[in-house]
Amino acid sequence: MGPLGGSPDGRDEGRGIPVEHDPPREHCFRILHVSTGNVCRSPITERLTRHALAGRLGDLVSSGVIVESAGTWGHEGAPMEANAETVLADFGADATGFAGRELLDEHVIRADLVLTATRDHRAQVISMGHSAGLRTFTLKEFTRLVRAIDPATLPDPRDEGVVERARALVRAAAALRGWLLAPNAEADEVHDPYGAPITFFRSIGDEISQALEPVVTALTGVPADRGR
């Protein structure tokens, strides 16, 4: 095994990411998206997040932001579903080079923010331990919390960098969680489109994109219209 559970050549299992080329942990912010099989929802969310962040920040590597995904029952090495690729193409996002991963302890340990498709996924991540509770949210839960945070209370990314701003955002969201509850259970869920027609995949893609927009704006401090 290589560093943090990678293979002996230092590559992250199932994705071929050279772990040794990552920036030092204190200089990066790692987002982990989690669903069940890591072939539909979490690949869509991962690649839409990368696409949106790149639109605001340009080069993600130099910004220190790393976006990954995994599945609680992940199909290790599997390609994403064809309909998921189509959804990403609709948004102009890149689906190339994707390979599914089973969620491992190492992924949770390394993540600064874990965003899950459902409350059940969130519970599964938190049950793994590693003090994950304060940095694990459903995607829609995190969106709701982020909307309630005054951007003026976060570090200015031009002065302190996106990484410090992102960390402060997670702390602020965690502090609000007990005070800003979902109106109902469904409000925090992104339903599984596996096996569904492309129309349902597209509705899930729209749902994910809308949930991500305020998150990416809060993380970067750059509104969507300025990122185009």
C-alpha positions in Angstrom: 0.0 0.0 0.0 1.2 3.5 -0.8 0.5 6.7 1.1 -3.0 7.0 2.6 -4.1 3.7 1.2 -2.9 4.2 -2.3 -1.2 1.5 -4.4 2.6 0.9 -4.0 3.3 3.4 -6.8 1.7 6.1 -4.8 -1.5 6.3 -6.8 -4.9 6.7 -5.3 -6.8 3.5 -5.6 -9.4 3.4 -8.4 -8.6 6.9 -9.8 -4.9 7.0 -10.8 -4.3 10.2 -9.0 -0.6 10.6 -8.1 -0.9 11.2 -4.3 2.6 12.4 -4.0 1.9 15.3 -6.4 -0.9 16.7 -4.1 0.0 19.9 -2.4 0.7 19.6 1.4 -2.5 19.2 3.3 -2.2 22.6 4.9 -2.2 24.2 1.4 -5.1 22.3 -0.1 -8.9 21.8 0.5 -10.3 18.5 -0.5 -14.0 18.0 -1.3 -15.4 14.5 -1.4 -18.7 13.7 -3.0 -20.4 10.5 -1.8 -23.3 8.5 -3.2 -24.0 4.7 -3.5 -22.4 3.2 -6.6 -20.2 6.2 -7.6 -21.5 5.9 -11.1 -24.4 8.4 -11.2 -24.9 11.1 -8.6 -21.5 11.5 -7.1 -19.7 11.5 -10.5 -22.1 14.2 -11.8 -21.6 16.2 -8.6 -17.8 15.8 -8.7 -17.5 16.9 -12.3 -20.0 19.8 -12.0 -18.1 21.0 -9.0 -14.8 20.9 -10.8 -16.4 22.7 -13.8 -18.0 25.4 -11.7 -14.8 26.0 -9.6 -12.6 26.1 -12.7 -15.0 28.8 -14.1 -14.5 30.9 -11.0 -10.8 30.2 -10.2 -9.2 29.1 -13.5 -6.6 26.5 -12.5 -7.8 24.3 -9.7 -4.4 22.9 -9.0 -2.9 26.3 -8.2 -5.9 27.2 -6.1 -5.3 24.2 -3.9 -8.9 22.8 -4.3 -9.2 19.1 -5.0 -12.5 17.5 -5.9 -13.1 13.7 -5.7 -16.0 11.2 -5.3 -16.6 7.7 -4.0 -19.5 5.3 -3.3 -20.6 3.5 -0.1 -21.1 0.5 -2.4 -18.8 1.9 -5.1 -18.1 -0.1 -8.2 -14.3 0.1 -8.1 -12.9 1.1 -11.5 -16.3 1.3 -13.2 -17.1 4.0 -15.7 -19.9 6.4 -14.9 -23.3 5.7 -16.4 -23.7 6.8 -20.0 -26.7 9.1 -19.0 -24.5 10.7 -16.4 -21.9 11.5 -19.1 -24.7 13.0 -21.2 -25.8 15.2 -18.3 -22.3 16.5 -17.9 -22.0 17.2 -21.6 -25.2 19.3 -21.3 -23.4 21.5 -18.8 -20.1 21.6 -20.8 -18.4 19.6 -18.0 -15.7 17.0 -18.6 -16.5 13.3 -18.0 -13.2 11.9 -19.2 -10.9 9.8 -17.1 -13.5 8.9 -14.5 -13.2 5.6 -12.6 -15.5 4.6 -9.8 -14.2 4.1 -6.2 -15.4 2.3 -3.1 -15.5 4.7 -0.2 -12.5 4.0 2.1 -11.4 5.3 5.5 -8.5 7.1 3.8 -10.9 9.1 1.6 -12.8 10.4 4.7 -9.6 11.1 6.6 -8.2 13.2 3.8 -11.4 15.1 3.1 -12.0 18.6 4.4 -15.6 18.6 3.3 -17.8 15.6 2.5 -21.0 16.2 0.6 -23.4 13.3 0.3 -26.4 12.6 -1.9 -28.7 11.5 1.0 -29.0 11.5 4.7 -28.3 7.8 4.8 -25.0 8.4 3.0 -24.1 11.1 5.5 -24.8 8.7 8.4 -22.7 6.0 6.8 -19.7 8.5 6.4 -20.1 9.7 10.0 -20.3 6.1 11.3 -16.8 5.6 9.9 -15.4 7.9 12.5 -12.3 10.1 11.9 -14.1 13.1 13.4 -16.1 13.3 10.2 -19.3 14.7 11.8 -18.3 18.3 11.7 -17.3 18.2 8.0 -20.0 15.9 6.5 -23.3 17.2 5.1 -25.7 16.2 2.5 -25.3 18.5 -0.5 -28.6 20.2 -0.1 -28.1 20.6 3.6 -24.8 22.3 3.0 -26.5 24.6 0.4 -29.1 25.6 2.9 -26.6 26.4 5.6 -24.3 28.3 3.2 -27.2 30.5 2.1 -27.5 31.6 5.8 -23.8 32.6 6.2 -22.8 36.2 5.7 -20.0 36.2 3.1 -18.5 39.2 4.9 -17.7 37.0 7.9 -15.5 34.7 5.8 -11.8 35.3 4.9 -11.3 37.3 1.8 -9.8 34.8 -0.7 -7.7 37.6 -2.3 -5.9 38.1 1.0 -6.0 34.7 2.7 -6.6 32.3 -0.2 -9.5 30.0 -1.2 -8.3 27.2 1.1 -8.6 29.3 4.3 -12.0 30.7 3.1 -13.3 27.2 2.4 -12.2 25.9 5.8 -13.9 28.8 7.5 -17.1 28.1 5.5 -17.2 24.5 6.7 -16.8 25.6 10.3 -19.5 28.2 10.0 -21.9 25.7 8.4 -21.2 23.1 11.1 -22.0 25.8 13.8 -25.4 26.5 12.1 -26.5 22.9 11.6 -28.5 22.6 14.8 -30.3 25.9 14.3 -31.3 25.7 10.6 -33.2 22.4 10.1 -34.6 21.1 6.9 -38.4 21.8 6.4 -38.9 18.0 5.7 -36.8 14.9 5.1 -37.0 15.1 1.3 -35.4 18.5 1.3 -32.0 17.0 2.0 -32.2 14.2 -0.6 -30.9 13.8 -4.1 -32.6 10.7 -5.5 -30.8 8.0 -7.4 -31.4 8.1 -11.1 -29.7 4.7 -11.7 -31.5 2.8 -14.4 -33.8 5.8 -15.1 -34.3 7.5 -18.5 -32.2 10.4 -19.6 -35.1 12.8 -18.7 -34.8 11.9 -15.0 -31.0 12.1 -15.1 -31.3 15.6 -16.5 -33.7 16.6 -13.7 -31.2 15.3 -11.2 -28.4 17.1 -13.0 -30.3 20.4 -12.8 -31.0 19.7 -9.1 -27.4 19.2 -8.3 -26.3 22.2 -10.4 -28.7 24.5 -8.6 -27.5 23.2 -5.2 -23.9 23.7 -6.1 -24.1 27.3 -7.3 -24.4 29.0 -3.9 -21.8 26.6 -2.5 -19.2 27.4 -5.2 -19.9 31.1 -4.9 -19.4 30.9 -1.1 -16.2 28.8 -1.4 -14.6 31.1 -3.9 -16.1 34.5 -3.2 -16.7 34.8 -6.9 -20.3 35.1 -8.1 -21.4 33.0 -11.1 -21.7 35.9 -13.5 -18.1 37.0 -12.8 -16.8 33.5 -13.3 -17.9 33.4 -16.9 
